[in-house]
Amino acid sequence: MVNVSKFENLPNELIIECLEYLNIFDTFHSFNGLNDRLDKLIRTISLHLNFTLANKKRLEHFVNICYYIPK
């Protein structure tokens, strides 16, 4: 029998390490609203923003991200 692990069962530190390989746009688009734990995690990772490749749709998405970041 094969033992299958799920992404959400990983420890917080390992999930954060994985998320740091994604850009912030994709991270929020993919993980925001899935569950409370992931919502909290994606709001604690460091933001590294690069607007050189951002198109209008990505910039609009960035505005949505800013709305969710705690002040």
CORFEN-V792032 format. One record per run of one state. SS is the DSSP state (helix for helix, strand for strand, loop for the rest). FROM is the first residue (numbers start at 1). LEN is the number of residues. If there is no record, write none. Layout:
# CORFEN-V792032
ss->SS from->FROM len->LEN
ss->SS from->FROM len->LEN
This chain:
# CORFEN-V792032
ss->loop from->1 len->6
ss->helix from->7 len->3
ss->loop from->10 len->2
ss->helix from->12 len->8
ss->loop from->20 len->4
ss->helix from->24 len->8
ss->loop from->32 len->4
ss->helix from->36 len->7
ss->loop from->43 len->13
ss->helix from->56 len->13
ss->loop from->69 len->3
